[in-house]
Amino acid sequence: MGALDDLARTLSDPKRIGLDDDLAKELRLADESLTKTRLEAQLEDGKSFRTVHLLAAWVEDDTDIIGKGEVYWWAIPMLGNASGKVLWSPLCGLPTGVPPESVGSKSWMKGFDLAKPPMLVAIPPSEDYAAAFVHIGMFDDDWAPAKLAPAMKAGLSALASVKGALESSEAFSAPIRKAIFDSLKAQQDDLMLERTIKLLREEGKGYGAGAIGSALTEFVRIYWIVKDLDRTETLGPWSLAKGQEQRVLPPSGLEGNGLLSIFARGGPVRAEPFGTLDTERPFINAAIDSRHESALAGGFTIVAEGDADVVAFYTPPG
């Protein structure tokens, strides 16, 4: 099964949070086979889908004076067309969210699986699209336990009522965000982070494919990865004990002008010659210098100076 099959399976999964048969019909969702056919129809020569995944979250301050916080998050995907309008397509993914996780201050949230980080948005390769947006909210649950499934159902119902393209991501996401927020009674909870991530096509850069991005507040830091569906290779993840080493060599090798991204949850971790990763600097985006291509022909070594979970991504030039 290829990457396009995996994407079709994700986009057609009837068990996504908040979804039911009636909403699936309203949102024009299709089964896996038809979804794959629709994805294939979007492909263009030499171009592929980009997918954006929420990789990890570090909680600096869980906002609770006593005990651990209960942190939940939700996200709304959108696309920007070439005319500057914002819209949604069944092929870009659904609003999603995750129920509260018990997590203390100065801790990594453990609910994120580095092997299969949740997809926030899929971006078709068509030049009809020039941008992608993800409005994401993260809160500490202060009162009754947050019920994400009915909240996401409310958000999906609101999405089904949004017709056509709107002038901005704020205008498009507002009714969906309000439905989710009101269902959760999130005004009673502590806001840790809420913002819209914006990714641009940018000629030759393709939404920053292969790179890890981040956003932070005084309470939380979040990290995401943009994958080129055809080219980005996932290496790992590995759970390394202190003193353990891991040799890393992408299947396609490390070519000049390729992009290598490394993320470590824990650490410190040395990834020579690219540098050291730790809690304050948990990722590296490194463009491979053509002059160093021969020296990296055998790959590179990761050395754990503390227990760590590590994953890397390599996107060849193209």
C-alpha positions in Angstrom: 0.0 0.0 0.0 1.4 3.4 -0.9 1.2 6.8 0.6 -1.8 7.8 -1.4 -3.7 4.7 -0.2 -2.9 5.8 3.4 -4.1 9.3 2.8 -7.3 8.0 1.2 -7.9 5.7 4.2 -7.4 8.6 6.6 -9.7 11.0 4.7 -12.5 8.4 4.4 -12.3 6.9 7.9 -15.9 6.9 9.2 -14.8 6.6 12.8 -13.2 10.1 12.9 -14.2 11.9 16.1 -17.6 13.6 15.9 -18.6 12.0 12.6 -21.8 10.2 11.8 -23.5 9.0 8.6 -25.7 12.0 8.3 -22.8 14.4 8.7 -20.7 12.4 6.2 -23.4 12.9 3.6 -23.7 16.6 4.3 -19.9 17.0 4.0 -19.8 15.0 0.8 -17.4 12.5 2.2 -16.8 9.3 0.2 -15.6 5.8 0.9 -11.9 4.8 0.6 -12.1 3.7 -3.1 -13.8 6.8 -4.3 -11.7 9.0 -2.1 -8.5 7.6 -3.7 -10.0 8.2 -7.2 -10.6 11.8 -6.2 -7.1 12.2 -4.9 -5.6 10.7 -8.1 -7.7 13.2 -10.1 -5.9 16.0 -8.2 -2.4 14.9 -9.0 -0.3 16.8 -11.5 3.0 15.7 -13.2 5.9 15.9 -10.7 3.7 17.2 -7.9 2.2 15.5 -4.9 0.0 16.2 -1.9 1.5 17.8 1.2 0.2 16.7 4.6 0.7 18.5 7.9 0.9 16.5 11.1 1.0 17.6 14.7 4.2 16.1 16.0 4.4 16.9 19.7 3.6 19.4 22.5 5.7 20.5 25.4 3.7 21.8 28.4 5.7 24.5 30.1 3.0 25.5 32.6 -0.2 23.4 32.9 -1.9 26.3 34.7 -3.0 24.1 37.7 -1.7 25.1 41.1 -2.3 21.6 42.6 -1.9 18.4 40.7 -1.6 17.9 36.9 -3.5 19.7 34.2 -5.9 18.0 31.8 -5.0 19.3 28.4 -7.1 18.9 25.2 -6.8 20.3 21.7 -8.8 20.7 18.5 -8.0 21.9 15.0 -9.8 23.2 12.0 -8.2 22.8 8.5 -8.8 25.2 5.6 -7.4 25.9 2.1 -6.6 29.2 0.4 -7.3 29.5 -3.3 -5.3 31.4 -5.9 -7.8 34.3 -5.7 -7.1 34.8 -2.0 -10.4 33.2 -0.7 -10.6 30.6 2.0 -12.6 27.4 1.6 -12.8 23.7 2.6 -12.7 20.5 0.6 -13.4 16.9 1.7 -9.9 16.1 0.4 -8.2 18.4 3.0 -9.4 16.6 6.1 -11.9 17.2 8.8 -11.7 19.3 12.0 -10.4 17.0 14.7 -9.6 17.0 18.4 -8.3 14.9 21.2 -9.8 14.4 24.7 -7.9 15.7 27.8 -4.6 14.2 28.7 -3.2 14.4 32.2 0.1 16.2 32.0 2.1 18.3 34.4 4.2 21.3 33.9 7.6 21.0 32.1 6.5 17.7 30.5 5.9 16.3 27.0 2.4 15.2 26.2 2.5 11.5 25.7 -0.6 11.2 23.6 1.3 12.0 20.4 2.5 9.0 18.6 5.7 9.9 16.7 5.1 6.9 14.4 1.7 8.2 13.4 1.2 11.9 14.3 -2.3 13.2 13.7 -2.9 14.8 10.4 -4.1 18.4 10.5 -4.6 19.1 6.8 -3.9 17.7 3.4 -3.0 20.1 0.6 -3.7 19.2 -3.0 -0.9 19.9 -5.5 -3.1 21.9 -7.8 -2.1 25.4 -8.5 -5.7 26.4 -7.8 -4.5 26.4 -4.1 -2.0 28.9 -2.8 -2.2 28.4 1.0 -3.3 26.2 3.8 -4.5 27.1 7.2 -5.0 25.3 10.5 -6.8 27.0 13.4 -5.7 25.2 16.5 -6.7 25.5 20.1 -5.2 24.0 23.2 -6.8 24.3 26.6 -6.3 23.1 30.2 -9.6 21.5 31.4 -10.5 23.3 34.7 -14.1 22.2 35.3 -16.1 19.1 34.2 -14.1 16.8 31.9 -14.1 18.1 28.3 -16.2 16.0 26.0 -14.5 16.2 22.6 -16.7 13.9 20.6 -19.9 16.0 20.9 -17.9 19.2 20.5 -16.4 18.0 17.2 -19.8 16.9 16.0 -21.0 20.4 16.6 -18.0 21.7 14.7 -18.6 19.4 11.8 -22.3 20.5 11.7 -21.1 24.1 11.6 -18.7 23.2 8.8 -21.5 21.7 6.8 -23.4 25.0 6.9 -20.5 27.1 5.6 -21.1 27.6 1.9 -18.6 28.6 -0.7 -15.3 30.5 -0.2 -14.9 33.4 2.3 -12.6 36.4 2.5 -10.3 35.1 5.3 -9.4 32.2 7.4 -10.8 34.0 10.4 -14.2 34.4 8.7 -14.3 30.8 7.6 -13.2 29.2 10.9 -15.3 31.5 13.2 -18.6 29.6 13.2 -16.8 26.2 13.4 -14.6 27.4 16.3 -17.6 28.9 18.1 -19.5 25.6 17.8 -16.6 23.7 19.3 -15.8 26.3 21.9 -19.4 26.6 23.1 -20.0 22.8 23.2 -16.9 22.5 25.4 -17.8 25.5 27.5 -14.2 26.4 27.0 -14.6 29.8 28.6 -14.4 27.9 31.9 -11.0 26.4 30.9 -7.5 27.9 30.8 -6.4 29.0 27.3 -2.9 27.7 26.6 -2.7 28.4 22.9 -5.0 29.4 20.1 -3.8 30.6 16.7 -4.0 30.0 13.0 -1.0 28.3 11.3 -0.6 29.6 7.8 1.4 27.7 5.1 2.1 29.2 1.7 2.7 27.5 -1.6 5.8 29.7 -2.4 7.3 28.8 -5.7 10.0 26.1 -5.3 9.3 25.6 -1.6 6.0 23.8 -1.6 4.5 24.8 1.8 7.9 24.1 3.5 7.7 20.4 2.7 10.1 18.4 4.8 10.5 21.1 7.5 9.4 21.1 11.2 7.5 24.2 12.4 6.7 25.4 15.9 4.5 27.8 17.8 4.7 28.8 21.5 3.1 30.6 24.3 4.2 30.9 27.9 2.2 27.8 28.6 2.8 25.4 25.7 5.0 24.7 22.7 3.7 22.8 19.7 5.6 21.2 16.8 4.4 20.1 13.4 5.9 18.5 10.3 5.0 19.2 6.6 5.4 16.0 4.5 5.7 15.7 0.7 3.5 12.6 0.2 5.7 11.2 -2.5 9.2 12.2 -1.4 9.4 12.7 2.4 10.9 9.6 4.1 10.2 9.0 7.8 13.1 7.5 9.7 12.3 5.9 13.0 11.0 6.7 15.5 13.4 5.2 18.0 13.2 5.1 21.8 16.8 5.5 22.9 18.2 4.9 26.4 21.0 7.1 27.7 24.2 6.2 25.9 22.5 4.3 23.1 23.4 5.1 19.5 21.4 4.9 16.3 22.8 5.0 12.8 20.6 6.9 10.3 20.6 6.6 6.5 17.6 7.4 4.4 16.7 4.8 1.7 17.5 7.4 -1.0 20.7 8.6 0.7 21.5 12.1 1.7 21.8 14.2 -1.4 22.9 17.8 -1.7 20.0 20.2 -1.4 17.9 17.6 0.3 16.2 18.6 3.6 16.8 16.6 6.8 14.6 17.3 9.9 15.3 15.7 13.3 13.0 15.8 16.3 13.8 14.6 19.8 11.4 14.3 22.7 13.7 14.1 25.8 17.4 14.1 25.5 19.8 15.7 25.1 20.6 14.0 21.8 23.6 14.6 19.6 23.1 14.3 15.8 26.5 14.9 14.4 27.3 16.9 12.3 23.9 18.6 12.6 24.0 19.6 16.3 22.4 18.8 19.7 18.7 18.6 20.4 17.2 19.1 23.9 14.0 20.4 25.5 14.7 24.0 24.6 15.8 23.1 21.0 14.0 19.8 20.2 14.3 20.0 16.4 16.7 20.7 13.6 15.9 21.5 10.0 19.1 21.1 8.0 19.6 21.6 4.2 22.3 19.1 3.0 25.3 20.9 1.6 26.4 19.4 -1.7 30.0 19.7 -0.5 29.2 17.3 2.4 27.3 14.7 0.3 30.2 12.3 0.1 31.0 12.5 3.8 27.3 11.6 4.5 27.2 8.7 2.1 27.1 6.3 5.0 24.6 8.3 7.0 25.1 9.8 10.4 24.8 8.8 14.0 22.4 9.9 16.8 23.8 9.6 20.3 21.4 9.8 23.3 22.9 11.6 26.2 19.6 11.1 28.0 16.6 8.9 27.4 14.8 10.2 24.3 12.3 9.4 21.6 13.7 10.5 18.2 12.3 10.7 14.7 13.8 12.1 11.5 12.4 13.1 8.1 14.3 13.3 4.9 13.0 15.0 1.7 15.2 14.6 -1.4 15.7 17.5 -3.7 13.1 17.8 -6.5 
